[in-house]
Amino acid sequence: MTSLVPTPTSTAAADLLDDLRALRQDVAALPALEPDSYARDHAAFELLSDQRGLIADHLAGRMTALGDGPVSVLSVGCGDGSLDVRLAEGLVRAVPGRPVRYVGIEPWSGSAALFTAEMAALEARELTVEVHVASFADAPVDEIFDVVVFVHSMYYVADVGDTLRAALDFLRPGGELWVLNAPRAALNELVDVLAPSLEDHRQWFSADVEDAFVDAGITTDVVVTLDALVDLASSSDEVLDFAVQARLTPELRGPVRAYLAAVSVPGRDGAPRVPHPVNVFSTTRV
Ligand SMILES: C[S@@+](CC[C@H](N)C(=O)[O-])C[C@H]1O[C@@H](n2cnc3c(N)ncnc32)[C@H](O)[C@@H]1O
């Protein structure tokens, strides 16, 4: 397994982060994002990032490698389905007539309804879709799949090791588990300083996922990193809040934007972009 080296930050960025840490010392936690605005602000965030396209292309390639037979996918934390619908459409179009089963797990009912609507809009008769409105630990799933995939949802589970073991139980022998998660790079250093705890834990980043795989004795393939960039210089306050996973106060926005400017790199058009990498962990059930 590769080591997940965080993106180096400049001294100026490190100082700005220290200033933010000092501002947040011994004060009440910031409010968490509300479930009803989470999906909307996430969608707006994705429009400023090239990560969604990189993930869709990468996972479509993995799905092609599954072959031409019937295929079943369990997407954990499927959100509004805007990524899954692209993957499901690729599966259906690649091999006309082959049965495709796509099941989502999503605790937020508003997002789960959007997942169902997105999939229905494909109007593909060979595609059967179901969504469980539940957290992964409570989802009443009683079938096994060719693929179980977590895209940016492992941050939120109570215990990563338990979740990985349970996910493997939902796979047929030879089935594949894919976990896409962000490292603690420049952007998530901010999340660590600003986001309120989730019940009784912080958000889990890639190093936590890597440790959990090792501790559970599950061997993974070489970890792939997709190097995405996000344009936060032009983001609304709501998207900025989504980026740091907390409802910011007005006085924090200036220092947060200054830190993001300091960690930015030139995008293809030369304008500043914040590095926004995602790691892809994969393993096959023996
Ligand atoms: C960043 S979004 C990703 C959504 C989708 N996978 C995508 O890439 O667009 C994370 C999703 O995980 C869901 N989630 C949070 N905790 C969860 C849990 N314990 N089990 C399953 N899903 C969870 C959230 O409601 C949210 O929709």
The ligand as an SDF file (V2000), in Angstrom:
LIG
                    3D

 27 29  0  0  0  0  0  0  0  0999 V2000
  -20.3260   13.7790    0.6780 C   0  0  0  0  0  0  0  0  0  0  0  0
  -21.8380   12.9360    0.5180 S   0  0  0  0  0  0  0  0  0  0  0  0
  -21.4830   11.8430   -0.8380 C   0  0  0  0  0  0  0  0  0  0  0  0
  -22.7000   11.4690   -1.6140 C   0  0  0  0  0  0  0  0  0  0  0  0
  -22.4300   10.6260   -2.8570 C   0  0  0  0  0  0  0  0  0  0  0  0
  -21.7710    9.3800   -2.5510 N   0  0  0  0  0  0  0  0  0  0  0  0
  -21.6250   11.4170   -3.8500 C   0  0  0  0  0  0  0  0  0  0  0  0
  -20.4470   11.1560   -4.0400 O   0  0  0  0  0  0  0  0  0  0  0  0
  -22.2000   12.3450   -4.4260 O   0  0  0  0  0  0  0  0  0  0  0  0
  -21.8620   11.8060    1.9070 C   0  0  0  0  0  0  0  0  0  0  0  0
  -23.1670   11.0800    2.0500 C   0  0  0  0  0  0  0  0  0  0  0  0
  -23.0240   10.0850    3.0790 O   0  0  0  0  0  0  0  0  0  0  0  0
  -24.2280   10.0420    3.8010 C   0  0  0  0  0  0  0  0  0  0  0  0
  -23.9610    9.4290    5.1260 N   0  0  0  0  0  0  0  0  0  0  0  0
  -23.5830   10.0370    6.2720 C   0  0  0  0  0  0  0  0  0  0  0  0
  -23.4610    9.1550    7.2700 N   0  0  0  0  0  0  0  0  0  0  0  0
  -23.7510    7.9350    6.7590 C   0  0  0  0  0  0  0  0  0  0  0  0
  -23.8080    6.6170    7.2950 C   0  0  0  0  0  0  0  0  0  0  0  0
  -23.5300    6.3690    8.5920 N   0  0  0  0  0  0  0  0  0  0  0  0
  -24.1560    5.5920    6.4780 N   0  0  0  0  0  0  0  0  0  0  0  0
  -24.4330    5.8400    5.1660 C   0  0  0  0  0  0  0  0  0  0  0  0
  -24.3960    7.0770    4.6000 N   0  0  0  0  0  0  0  0  0  0  0  0
  -24.0560    8.1090    5.3830 C   0  0  0  0  0  0  0  0  0  0  0  0
  -24.6790   11.4980    3.8590 C   0  0  0  0  0  0  0  0  0  0  0  0
  -26.0530   11.6320    4.1670 O   0  0  0  0  0  0  0  0  0  0  0  0
  -24.3230   11.9730    2.4510 C   0  0  0  0  0  0  0  0  0  0  0  0
  -25.3810   11.8280    1.5470 O   0  0  0  0  0  0  0  0  0  0  0  0
  1  2  1  0
  2  3  1  0
  2 10  1  0
  3  4  1  0
  4  5  1  0
  5  6  1  0
  5  7  1  0
  7  8  2  0
  7  9  1  0
 10 11  1  0
 11 12  1  0
 11 26  1  0
 12 13  1  0
 13 14  1  0
 13 24  1  0
 14 15  1  0
 14 23  1  0
 15 16  2  0
 16 17  1  0
 17 18  1  0
 17 23  2  0
 18 19  1  0
 18 20  2  0
 20 21  1  0
 21 22  2  0
 22 23  1  0
 24 25  1  0
 24 26  1  0
 26 27  1  0
M  CHG  2   2   1   9  -1
M  END
$$$$
